[in-house]
Amino acid sequence: MGNSQGPARLEDEYGVHNYAPLPVVITLGEGSWVEDIEGSRYFDALSAYSALNFGHRHPRLVAAAHEQLDRLTLTSRAFRNDRLGEFCRGLAELCSQDRVLPMNTGAEAVETAIKAARKWGYEVKGVEQGRAKIVVCRGNFHGRTTTIVSFSDDEAARTNFGPYTPGFASVPYGDLAALESALDADTVAFLVEPIQGEAGVLIPPDGYLAGARALCSEANALLIADEIQSGLGRSGRTFACEHEDISPDLLLLGKALGGGIIPVSAVVGGDEVLGLFRPGQHGSTFGGNPLGCAVAIEVIELLRDGSLQRNAVELGARLAESLGAADHPAVAAIRQRGLWVGVDIREGGASAREACMELMASGVLAKETQRRTIRFAPPLTTTAEELDWMLERVNRVLATL
């Protein structure tokens, strides 16, 4: 076990945590494993909320970072660097899109997409100035900036941060009829997570994404897919949108795009939307920096042959089948898409937080969300043997709840 006083000291020194952390201080990571300050090893079934799809210190990603550190790490926006073009071309090709606008964090990508959609609405669709509306889903999580919390129903992220930014309408997730009713002449976009991660790995009904694509096209509104958690192999496809064979107008990526080494995010889309930005209208000091680009280029290469996506499908099914076959009385529901599983714990018993504490004591790191749900998201590089090791301990803990 790690030092239970660690997080308290960190809070005193560095400020308030967004989430209540597990009481263990991690010092070393490699592959699917991490170690704490006392040398105890843990299987990382969290992958930093899918920022570590390729595991800790993947050798190809570390090598790419080391090589770039010896060359060039940052340029002014007045200059291009020699890695930016390669990164943008590779990511545009992976996404089957025209343009890439690089940023740093997922929230920055969402903010960029909001600006792009509003600009498109005024300059292309012809929405009257000040009336652009973006439809979002209840239970969403897109970040914690002032604009984003304005359309969040997560009270922890929202309360006491007003006044809130107008221009958003919220509909139930998975409800096409509600979406159709919300789309009107002022609607410039529908912003949706193909799978809601923070809500508990919620998977929409079959046909929802395809239906949303059709409704947005009919209403002349952009479809913006936030794949910051679900993308880059996590769902068993390169992008979760591929499960319904749809192409969004804007695709938002982050987390795993930086390989767990450096923050990298991007908005990917067509000329007709991203081509509207002019010099000085949007930018980022670190967006597209050569170090981030070098790592992201290697991330793209790791995904090209589809082997990690296939591993996510196979191991994710193995994980869900094992948990389902055990038929634990404490488990109310299991949701799985690729190597991403949400396990709901029944009311009246242990909380998901308590379950995660027991898992940690057994050597498995997972994290609760929405109070009753445990999320499992091992690295896509996990082996079957490692997964079985994890499952033995997870099933043992769930059986005692």
C-alpha positions in Angstrom: 0.0 0.0 0.0 1.1 3.6 -0.6 1.5 6.3 1.9 -2.1 7.4 2.8 -0.7 10.8 3.9 0.6 11.5 0.4 -2.5 13.1 -1.2 -3.1 15.3 1.9 0.4 16.7 1.6 -0.1 17.2 -2.1 -3.4 19.1 -1.4 -1.7 21.3 1.2 1.2 22.1 -1.1 -0.5 22.4 -4.5 -4.1 23.2 -4.0 -7.5 21.4 -4.3 -7.8 18.3 -6.5 -10.6 18.1 -9.0 -11.3 14.5 -7.9 -10.7 12.9 -4.6 -7.5 11.0 -5.4 -6.8 7.4 -4.4 -4.5 7.4 -1.4 -1.3 6.3 -3.2 1.5 8.4 -4.6 2.8 7.0 -7.9 6.5 7.4 -8.8 7.2 5.0 -11.6 5.2 3.6 -14.6 6.0 1.1 -17.3 3.6 -0.6 -19.7 0.4 -1.4 -17.8 2.1 -1.1 -14.4 2.9 1.7 -11.9 4.8 1.7 -8.6 4.2 3.9 -5.5 6.7 5.6 -3.3 7.2 2.4 -1.3 7.8 0.2 -4.3 4.4 -1.5 -4.4 3.2 -2.4 -7.9 -0.3 -1.8 -9.3 -2.0 -2.7 -12.5 -3.2 0.5 -14.0 -6.8 -0.1 -15.2 -7.5 3.6 -15.4 -5.0 4.7 -18.1 -5.3 8.3 -16.9 -8.8 8.5 -18.2 -7.7 7.1 -21.5 -4.7 9.4 -21.9 -2.4 6.3 -21.7 -3.9 4.1 -24.4 -0.4 2.9 -25.2 0.8 2.3 -21.6 3.4 4.1 -19.5 6.6 5.0 -21.2 5.9 3.2 -24.5 9.4 2.8 -26.0 8.6 4.2 -29.4 6.9 7.2 -27.9 9.8 7.8 -25.4 12.3 7.5 -28.2 10.4 10.0 -30.4 10.4 12.5 -27.5 14.1 12.0 -26.7 15.1 12.5 -30.3 13.0 15.7 -30.6 14.4 17.0 -27.3 17.8 17.0 -28.9 16.6 19.0 -31.9 13.9 21.6 -31.3 11.1 21.9 -28.7 9.3 25.1 -29.4 9.0 27.7 -32.1 7.2 31.0 -32.2 3.9 31.1 -34.1 5.7 33.4 -36.5 7.6 30.3 -37.8 6.6 26.8 -38.8 8.5 23.8 -37.5 9.5 20.8 -39.5 7.3 18.4 -37.5 4.0 20.3 -37.8 3.2 19.5 -41.4 3.9 15.8 -41.0 1.7 15.7 -37.9 -1.2 17.5 -39.6 -1.0 15.4 -42.7 -0.8 12.2 -40.8 -3.7 13.0 -38.5 -5.9 14.4 -41.3 -5.3 11.2 -43.2 -6.1 9.0 -40.2 -9.4 11.0 -39.7 -10.2 11.2 -43.5 -10.4 15.0 -43.2 -8.9 18.1 -44.7 -7.4 20.1 -41.9 -6.0 19.9 -38.4 -5.9 22.7 -35.9 -3.5 21.6 -33.1 -4.0 22.7 -29.5 -2.8 21.3 -26.1 -5.7 20.1 -23.9 -9.0 18.5 -24.5 -10.8 21.6 -23.1 -8.9 23.8 -25.6 -10.1 21.5 -28.4 -13.7 21.9 -27.3 -13.4 25.7 -27.0 -11.8 25.8 -30.5 -14.7 23.8 -31.9 -17.3 26.1 -30.3 -15.6 29.1 -31.9 -15.3 27.3 -35.3 -19.0 26.3 -35.2 -20.2 29.8 -34.3 -18.0 31.4 -37.0 -19.3 28.9 -39.6 -22.9 29.6 -38.4 -22.5 33.4 -39.0 -20.4 33.3 -42.1 -21.8 30.3 -43.9 -25.2 29.4 -42.6 -26.2 33.0 -42.2 -27.4 32.9 -38.5 -28.2 36.4 -37.2 -25.3 37.8 -35.1 -25.6 36.8 -31.4 -28.1 34.0 -32.0 -25.9 31.0 -32.7 -27.0 27.9 -30.7 -25.1 24.7 -30.0 -27.1 21.6 -28.8 -25.3 19.5 -26.2 -26.3 16.4 -24.2 -27.2 16.0 -20.5 -24.6 14.1 -18.5 -21.8 15.4 -20.8 -18.3 16.1 -19.8 -16.3 18.3 -22.1 -14.0 20.1 -19.7 -14.0 22.8 -17.0 -13.4 26.1 -18.7 -16.0 28.9 -18.1 -17.7 28.3 -21.4 -17.9 24.6 -21.0 -19.2 24.5 -17.5 -22.0 26.8 -18.7 -23.6 23.9 -20.4 -22.6 21.2 -17.9 -25.0 19.6 -15.4 -22.1 18.5 -13.2 -22.8 20.7 -10.2 -19.3 20.2 -8.8 -17.8 21.7 -12.0 -20.5 24.4 -12.4 -21.6 25.8 -9.0 -20.4 29.3 -8.2 -18.6 29.9 -11.5 -21.3 32.0 -13.2 -22.4 34.1 -14.9 -22.6 31.5 -17.5 -22.0 31.7 -21.3 -25.3 31.6 -23.3 -25.9 29.9 -26.6 -26.4 26.3 -25.5 -29.4 23.9 -25.3 -29.3 20.6 -23.6 -31.1 17.4 -24.6 -31.2 13.9 -23.1 -28.3 11.7 -24.4 -29.5 9.0 -26.8 -32.8 10.7 -27.6 -33.1 11.4 -31.3 -36.6 12.9 -30.9 -35.4 15.4 -28.4 -32.5 16.3 -30.7 -34.7 16.8 -33.6 -37.0 19.1 -31.6 -33.9 21.2 -30.4 -32.5 21.8 -33.9 -33.7 25.0 -35.5 -32.6 27.8 -37.8 -30.2 29.2 -35.2 -28.6 25.9 -34.4 -25.0 25.8 -35.7 -23.9 22.5 -34.2 -24.6 19.4 -32.1 -21.7 18.6 -29.7 -21.8 14.9 -28.6 -19.6 12.3 -27.0 -20.0 9.1 -29.0 -19.6 7.3 -25.7 -20.1 9.3 -22.5 -17.0 8.5 -20.4 -17.4 10.6 -17.2 -21.1 9.6 -17.1 -20.0 6.0 -16.6 -19.1 4.6 -20.1 -22.6 5.2 -21.4 -23.2 3.8 -24.9 -26.0 5.3 -26.9 -28.7 3.1 -28.5 -27.9 1.6 -31.8 -28.5 4.0 -34.6 -28.2 7.1 -32.5 -25.1 8.5 -34.0 -26.2 7.7 -37.5 -29.6 9.4 -36.8 -27.8 12.4 -35.3 -25.7 12.7 -38.4 -28.8 12.6 -40.6 -30.7 15.2 -38.5 -27.7 17.6 -38.5 -27.4 17.3 -42.2 -31.1 18.0 -42.7 -31.0 21.0 -40.3 -27.7 22.4 -41.8 -25.9 22.1 -38.5 -22.5 20.7 -37.8 -22.0 17.4 -36.0 -19.1 17.7 -33.6 -17.8 14.4 -32.1 -15.8 14.8 -28.9 -13.6 11.7 -29.1 -11.1 13.0 -26.5 -11.7 9.9 -24.4 -13.4 7.5 -26.8 -11.0 8.0 -29.7 -7.6 6.6 -30.8 -8.4 2.9 -30.3 -10.1 2.9 -26.9 -13.5 1.7 -28.3 -12.0 -1.0 -30.5 -12.1 1.2 -33.5 -9.7 4.1 -34.2 -12.7 6.4 -33.5 -16.0 5.4 -31.8 -17.9 7.1 -34.6 -16.8 4.2 -36.8 -19.1 1.9 -35.0 -21.9 3.5 -36.9 -19.9 4.4 -40.0 -20.4 8.2 -39.7 -18.2 11.1 -40.4 -18.6 14.2 -38.1 -17.9 17.7 -39.4 -15.5 18.3 -36.6 -13.6 15.6 -34.6 -12.1 16.5 -31.3 -9.0 14.6 -30.1 -6.7 14.8 -27.1 -5.5 12.7 -24.1 -4.0 9.7 -25.9 -2.9 11.8 -28.8 0.1 12.9 -26.6 0.9 9.3 -25.8 0.8 9.9 -22.1 4.0 12.0 -22.4 2.9 15.5 -23.4 -0.4 17.4 -23.7 -1.5 17.3 -27.4 -5.0 18.0 -28.7 -6.5 18.8 -32.1 -9.7 19.8 -33.9 -9.9 17.9 -37.2 -12.4 18.8 -39.9 -13.1 20.1 -43.4 -12.0 23.1 -45.3 -15.5 24.6 -45.2 -15.3 24.9 -41.4 -11.7 25.1 -40.3 -10.7 27.1 -43.4 -12.7 30.0 -42.1 -10.1 30.9 -39.5 -7.8 33.8 -40.5 -4.4 34.9 -39.0 -4.9 36.3 -35.5 -8.4 34.9 -35.0 -7.3 31.8 -33.0 -4.1 30.2 -31.8 -2.1 28.8 -29.0 1.5 29.4 -27.9 2.2 25.7 -27.5 -0.3 24.3 -30.0 1.6 22.4 -32.7 4.9 22.6 -30.9 7.6 20.3 -32.4 7.9 18.1 -29.3 4.2 17.4 -29.1 4.1 16.8 -32.9 6.9 14.3 -32.7 5.1 12.2 -30.1 1.8 12.5 -31.8 3.3 11.4 -35.2 4.4 8.2 -33.5 1.0 7.7 -31.9 -0.6 7.9 -35.4 1.9 5.3 -36.6 1.1 2.9 -33.7 -2.6 3.0 -34.8 -2.1 2.4 -38.5 -2.0 -1.4 -38.7 -5.1 -1.8 -36.4 -3.5 -4.3 -34.1 -4.1 -2.2 -31.0 -7.7 -1.7 -32.0 -8.1 -5.5 -32.4 -6.5 -6.1 -29.0 -9.0 -3.7 -27.5 -11.9 -5.6 -29.0 -10.6 -9.0 -27.8 -9.5 -8.0 -24.3 -12.5 -5.8 -23.7 -14.9 -8.7 -24.6 -12.8 -11.0 -22.3 -13.1 -8.5 -19.5 -16.9 -8.0 -19.8 -17.6 -11.7 -20.3 -15.6 -12.6 -17.1 -17.4 -10.0 -15.0 -20.8 -11.0 -16.4 -20.2 -14.8 -16.0 -19.3 -14.2 -12.3 -22.8 -12.8 -11.8 -21.8 -10.8 -8.8 -24.8 -9.8 -6.6 -23.4 -6.4 -6.1 -23.2 -5.6 -9.8 -26.3 -4.0 -11.3 -25.0 -3.5 -14.9 -22.0 -3.8 -17.1 -21.3 -1.7 -20.2 -18.4 -2.4 -22.6 -17.2 -1.0 -25.8 -13.6 -2.0 -26.7 -11.3 -1.9 -23.8 -13.5 0.4 -21.9 -15.9 -1.0 -19.3 -18.3 0.6 -16.8 -19.5 -1.5 -13.9 -22.5 -0.2 -11.9 -22.7 -1.1 -8.2 -26.1 -1.6 -6.7 -27.6 0.9 -4.3 -27.6 -0.1 -0.6 -24.2 -1.7 -0.6 -20.6 -0.5 -0.9 -20.0 2.6 -3.0 -17.9 2.6 -6.1 -15.3 4.6 -4.2 -15.1 1.9 -1.5 -14.8 -0.8 -4.2 -11.9 1.1 -5.8 -10.2 1.3 -2.4 -10.5 -2.5 -2.1 -9.2 -2.9 -5.6 -6.2 -0.7 -4.9 -5.4 -2.9 -1.8 -5.5 -5.9 -4.2 -3.1 -4.2 -6.6 -5.5 -2.8 -9.2 -6.0 0.9 -9.8 -9.5 1.9 -11.1 -11.6 5.0 -10.5 -15.2 5.6 -9.6 -17.5 8.0 -11.4 -21.1 9.1 -10.7 -20.8 7.5 -7.3 -22.0 4.0 -8.3 -19.9 3.2 -11.3 -16.3 1.8 -11.6 -14.5 2.4 -14.8 -11.9 0.0 -16.2 -9.7 1.3 -19.1 -6.4 -0.7 -19.2 -3.8 0.3 -21.8 -4.5 -1.0 -25.3 -1.0 -2.7 -25.0 -2.2 -4.9 -22.1 -1.6 -8.6 -22.7 -4.1 -11.4 -22.1 -2.0 -12.6 -19.2 -2.0 -9.2 -17.5 -5.7 -8.9 -18.0 -6.3 -12.3 -16.4 -4.2 -11.2 -13.4 -6.4 -8.1 -13.1 -9.6 -10.1 -13.5 -8.8 -12.5 -10.8 -8.5 -9.7 -8.3 -11.4 -7.7 -9.6 -13.7 -10.7 -9.4 -12.5 -11.4 -5.9 -13.2 -7.9 -4.7 -16.6 -7.7 -6.4 -17.6 -11.0 -4.8 -17.1 -9.4 -1.4 -19.2 -6.3 -1.9 
